[in-house]
């Protein structure tokens, strides 16, 4: 099973002692430094205001241009070398953020510390790494876009940066991510009166989660104006419209009850351990890790009831920051990189393929890779974000993008993702892992000669202890795992898929969808 981590989560998970909140990254790696704690300590000398002002001026995170998203053509012989260097860029940002989080006192004493000791050296490292990308591409005769060399410099973000606007990107219209053509309102404009203070770092009730989320990342869903046109109803995911290819195909692959996890991403960072810097749940294919090639994936075991489905479905885990420690508390991609708390297993994981409202779909090619959403959306901007958070009983009313829902008693948290469903007809992947597939246009058609393929819809349901917000602090927060510099923002949720349906099963899927049948 490769290096996937399979360890049963224990109900005996030990509680983190309060003193652990004081640990910096180098002191065990359990808790991220939290400069807000010192800002709000009581002080008989009347220096609270000064401390708070100093803390507010400090840097919350680091934002670097995403070089991988700018790549358009990488020769086959250069792909592994380029992937390794892109992973090095991610590692450099993670290390810089760790330095940022563990040096708050130095920052308070020296206004130039961040630039001189963190951001400046980071630029130099990135410049050298981007140059190695150039060498990898040109060595095999490829063309390197010289403008990529201008992406070495990173910027810093202070604590009052608005959520989802860190990268300066515009929110992608949710309507173009759904086959039904409905337009989804920007979740960041929910009428709840709350401000989206994206950068604030705040420890949870037990000192966990020093790199987010914050109270502003949550909203009582009962107080949000109805905005949903997702095509999701009380009974789960719906098929598309009343025309075109109206059938569906459902595959049942479990909820990762066997705890198949790792912190790799074989699509983005093949051959690189901990390439994701956060933990994934895996269902379906049981051999997906950083070192899995197509032959290994094709020969793997599957958790799907239909053994003709060896596809890999994976997404970042959801955790509750209740003070407990899970198996990866001292591991890379886990507690050492700010992903703390108890991992929650979904109580439902619905995997459904639907059609195109304008016409028939064609079969997906074997080994087709699709990434949807953006794990770095908080710092990249929301151009590739594809996020839907809601609660059972509210899915046909409210879908959130930039806030986690606080669900009422008896209601469960729901993550829903509708994948791209137009394919270029030739490639199973692309240099930036996006341009070979696309969302349908507003009228449901595929642009640029792309072909309609079955659309994967993933619906994950969780029993989540209700977070409580008191005095601007969230207790028992829950959050998706993220790259540490993305501060566990809900906008960073994402989902991944690699197609390994057998030819017979894929043909059955296409036939069911095109003839209006409901199959599984």
N, C-alpha and C positions, 0 to 999 in steps of 0.2 A: 504493500500500500504506500510505497514511497516514504516520504517523511511527514505525511499528514499526521497531525496530533490527534490521538483518540484517547481521551481520558475522561472518565465519568465525572461529571460535576457532582460534588458531594454536598449534601444538605448540611454537613458538619463544617462547612467553610468557616474558617475562623474570622472573628471580627477584628478589624484593624484597630489598634489602640490609638487613643487620641494623640499620643505623642508622635505617631508616625506622620502626622500632618506637617511636622517641622522638618522632615527629612528632605534633603535636596536629592537631585538625581544621582549624584555620586555616592550618597549615603544609603545605598540599598535599592534605589530605583523604584520605590513604591509610589511616591507621591511627588507631584510636580510642585515647584515653588509657587507660592501664592502671595503676591505683593499686596493684595487687598487686605489680608489679615492684619498686617502691621498698620495699615492706614486707618483701621477702625478700632484699634485697641483703645481702651480707656486711658486717659492721661490726666493726672492731677495738675500737671503743669500747663494745661490749656493748649497743648500743641497738636490736638486732633486735627484741626483745620489744615494746618501746615502739612501734616503727614498725608492727609487725604489728597491735598492738591498735588503733592509730590508724586503720590502713587498714580493719580489720574494722568499725569504727564508722562508716565513711563510707557514704554513700548509693550504692547500686548502680544504681538506676533510678527512674523516676517513673511513678506509676500514676494515671491520670485516668479518671473515669467516662465510659463510652462513650455519648455523647448520641444518636448515630444509632440505637443499639439500643433506645432508649426512645421513639422516634417511632412513633406509631401511625397517623397520618393527615396526609398532606401533600397539599394541593390540587395539581392538575396544573400550574396556572400558577405555583406556588411551587417546584416540584421542582428546577429548575435553580439557583435562588438558594439554596435550602436545601443542595443538594449542594455548592455552592461553599463555603458557610460550614462545612459539616462537614469538607471538605477543609482549610479553614483551621485548624480545631481540630487535625487531625492534624499539620499543618505546625508549629503552635505547640509541640506536644509534642516533635516531632523537634528543633526548634531549642533547646528547653529541655534536652533530653537531650544535645545537642551541647555546650552550655554546661557541663553537669554533668561530662561526660567530659573536658573540656579545662581544668578549673579545680580539679584535685585539690589543688594546693599551697595555693590560697586557702581551700579547705575545711578543710585541716589546720590553717591558721593562725587560722581564724575559725569557731567553732561555729555562728554564725548565718548564715553565708554562703549556704547552700543556700536557707534560708527567705527571706532578705531579697533575694537577688539573682536567684533562679531561680523558686522555687515561688510566692512572693508576686506578682511581676510576671506570671507565667503565669496565675494566677487572674484577674487584672484583664483580661488579653487574652481569656481564655475567656468571662468574663462579658459583655464587649462583643460577642463573636461570637455567643453564645447569644441575646443580645438582638436581633441582626440576623436570626437565624433566626425569632424571634418576629415581627419586623416583616414579613419575607417572607410568613409564613403569614397573619397578620392582614390584610395589605394586600389580599389577594384574597378575604377573607371567611372564612378558615379559623379553626379554634379552636386556640389554643396552650395546651399543658399548662404551667401556671405552675410546676409542681414541677421542670421542666427547668432553671429558673434556679438551682436549688440544686446543680447539677452542675458548677459552675465550679471548685470547689476540687479540687486534686490532692494526693496523698500521696506520700511517699517510702518506698523500701524499702531496707533495709540488706542487707549481703552474705549474711546467713544466712537470707533468706526462702526457704521451701521452694518448689521448682518446682511450677508449676501451682496454687499457692495464693495467688498474689499478689493476685488480685482478690477472694479470699474466697469464690469461687463453688464449688459442688459439682460433681463430675465427673458429666457426663451418662451415664446407663447405656448402655453400648455395645450392649446387647441391643436397645434401641429404635431403633438405627441400622441394624439388619440385618433383612431381610425374613424370615429364618429363625427369628426370635424368640429366638435364643441370647443368653445374657447374658455379656458380656465383663467380666472383672475389671479393676479400675482398674490401669492400667499403673504408677502411682506406688507400688504396693504389691508390686512384684516382690520375691521373696525372694533378693535378691543382697547384702543387707547394706550396700549403698551408701546414702549420704545424698544427698538431692536438694538440694544447695545452690544454689538457683535464681539468686541474685543475683550470685555471684562472677564477676568479670570477669577473664579470663585470656587472655593472648596465646598464640597457638599456637607451635609450635616455631620459626617464623621471624618471630615478632612480629605475625602476623596475627590477626584475630578478637578484638581487645581487648574487644569487647562480647559475648563468648561464641562458641561453647559452652564449657563447662567439663568437667573429667574426670567430674564427677558426672552429667553429661548422657548418659553412655555406659554400656553394660552388655554384658558378654560374654553373648551369647544362649544359649550352651550351659550357662550357670549359672542360667538363669531357669526357674522352675517352669512347666510347661505350663498355659496359661490360655485358649487360643484356642477360640472358638466362632463364628468369623467367617463360615464357609461358604466358605473358600478352601482349596483342596487343592493337591497337588503339580503338577497340570496347569493351575493358574490359577484364574480365577473360576468359581464354580459357579452354576447357576440355583437357584431357590428351591424347596425342599421337593419333595414328591411329590404335591401337590394344587394346586388353583387353576390359574393360568396358568403353565405349566411351560416354555414355550419361551424362546428367547433370540434376540437380534439383535446381531451383532458388526460394528462399523465399524472399518476400518483407515485411520488417518490419519497414520501415521508417528510419528517421535520428535523432531520439530523439527530435522531434519537441515539445514534451510536457515536455522537460527538466527533465527527470528522471535520477537523479544523486545521488550518495552517495560516501563516501570514505571508504567503506567496501570492503572486498573480502571474500565471503562466502566459497570459495574453500580453500584458504590458512589460513584464520583466522575466522572460524565460531564462532559466539557468541561474537565477539570482535568489538565494535564500532571503526571506523577509523582504521581498521586493514591494510588498503592499504596506508594510509598517503598521498594519492593523490586522485583526483576526477575521477570517471568513468562515461562515457556515457553508458546507458543501452537501448537496443532495444529488442523487443520480450517480454519475460516474464516481467511483471510489478511489481512483488513482491520480486525481488531479493534484499535482504539486508543481513547483518551479521547473522540475526536470522531466516532466511528462511530455513525450513527443506524441505525434498522432497515432503511431503504432501502439504505444502503451495505452493510450486512452481508448483505442478501438478494442483492445483485448481485455479491458478492465471489467470488474464486477460492477453491478449497478444496484442502487437502492430502490429503483423504480419497479413497480409491480409488473409492468410490461417490460419483459426482458429485451424487447426490441429497442428500448430507449436507454442508451448508454451516454446520453448527453450529460454535460456538466452544468449545473445550475449553482451559482454561488453569489453570496452577498455579505456585507459586513455584519458581524454579530451585533445584537442589541444587549446592552448591559444596564443594570440598575445599580446606582452608586449608593448602596445601603451600608457601606462600611465593611462589607465582606471582601474576601480575597478569593479569586478563582485560580485555576491551576497555572495560569500564565503570568501571575503577579510579578515574578522576577525575570520574565523573558522578554526578548526583543519582540516588538509588535504588541506586547501586552502592557503590563505595569511599567516596564522600563521606558515605554514611550507614551505614557499618559493614558493608556486604555485600561481603566481600573473598574473594579466592581464585579458583581455576579452576572455571568452570561445567562441570558434568557433564551430558552428554546421556544420556537413558535409552537402554538397549539394547533395551528393550521398552516399549511404551505400549499396553496392552490397554484397549479401550473396549467395554464390553458392556452391553446393556440386558436386564433380566430382568423377570419378572412378579411377581404377588402370590400368596401361597400360599393365599389365601382366595377368590379370584375373578378375573374378567377385568379387564384394564386398558383405559383409554380413551386416545385420542391426546393427546399434548401439544399445547398451542396454539403456533402460530408465535411466536417471540420470547420464549418463557418463559425467565425467568432464575432460576437456582438457585445459591446460594452454600452450600457446606457446610464445616463447620469454622469456626474463628475465628482470623484472623491476629493477633489481640490477646489470645489466651487466657491468656497468662502474666500479664498485668495485669488482664484482665477477669474472670478466673476461668474455670472449665472448662464452664460451662453450655451453651455452643454448640460445644464441642470435638468433633471427629469425626476421630480420628487412629488409624492402624494402621501401625506400623513392624514389619518382620520381616526374615527372610533366606530365600532359597530353601532348601528342605529343612526349614524350620521353620514355614511359614505355617499349617499345620494343628495346630501345637502352641503357638506363642507369638506374641502380638500385643502390642506395646508402645505406650504413649501418651505417657509423660513422659520416656522415654529413647530415645536412638538405639541401635540394635543394633550391636555389634561382631561381624561374621560370621566364621565359621571359613574357612580357606583353601578356595577353590573355591565358596564360597557368595556370593550377591549380595544387596545391600540392596534391600528391597521396600517401596514406599509403596502402601497400598491404601485406597481411599475408596469407600464406599457412600452414594449420595446419598439425599435425601428422595424419597419416592415416593407421597406423597398431595398432591393439588392441590385448591384451594378451588373449582375449576370456573369461576372468573370472571376472575381477575387474572393477568397475566403477571409482575407484580412487586408489591412492597408497600413501605410507607414505610421499614421497617427491613430490607427485602430478605429477610425470613425468614417472615413470618406467612402468606404466600399458599401455602406448601408446608409439609409436615410429614413426620415419620417415621411409619411404621406403629406401631400399638399392639403390645403384647406378643403378642396373639393373631393378629397379621397384618392386622387390619382398619384402615381409616382412620376417624378420629374426626371429629365435628362436621360430618358431611355431606360431607367431602372425598372426592374420587374417586381411585381407584388409577390411577397412570400408570406407564409403564415405569421401572424403577429403573436409573439409570446407575451402573455400577461401573467404577472406574478403577484399574488396576494398573500401577505404574511400577517398572521393574527397572533397577538401576544396577550397574556395575562400580565399586566404591569401594575405593581403597587402604585397607588395614586400619589404623585408628587405633591408636596405642600409648600406654598410660598409664604414665608413669614418675614416681615421687615426687609423685603427685597432680596431674601436668600431662599433658594430652593432646597428643600430637604427631600431625600430619596429621589434624586433626579435620575432619569434614564436617558440614554443616548446611544447612537450608533458609534462604533469604533471609527476613528479617523486617523489620517496623518496628524501628528501632534500639533503642527502649526495651524491646522484648520479648526481647532478648538471645539470639536464635537458638535458642530453646527448641523442642524437637520437638513440644510440645503445640500450637504455633501453625500447624502444617501445615494447609493448606486447599485447596479445589478449586472451580472455577467453571465454569458451563455456560450457554450461550445456545442455545436450540433454533432451528435453521434447516434442519431436514429439509424436503424438498419434501413436499407433501401425499401424493403417491404413495408415497414411501419411508416416510413415517410410517405410512401405512395398512398397508404391507407389514410393518413392524415389529410393529404391534399384532396383525395377523393371525397372524404367526409365533409370537408369545408366547402368544396366546390358544388356539392350536391345538396347542401343544406342539412346534413345529418349531424347528430350529436353523438360523438364517439369517444371511446376511451380504451 
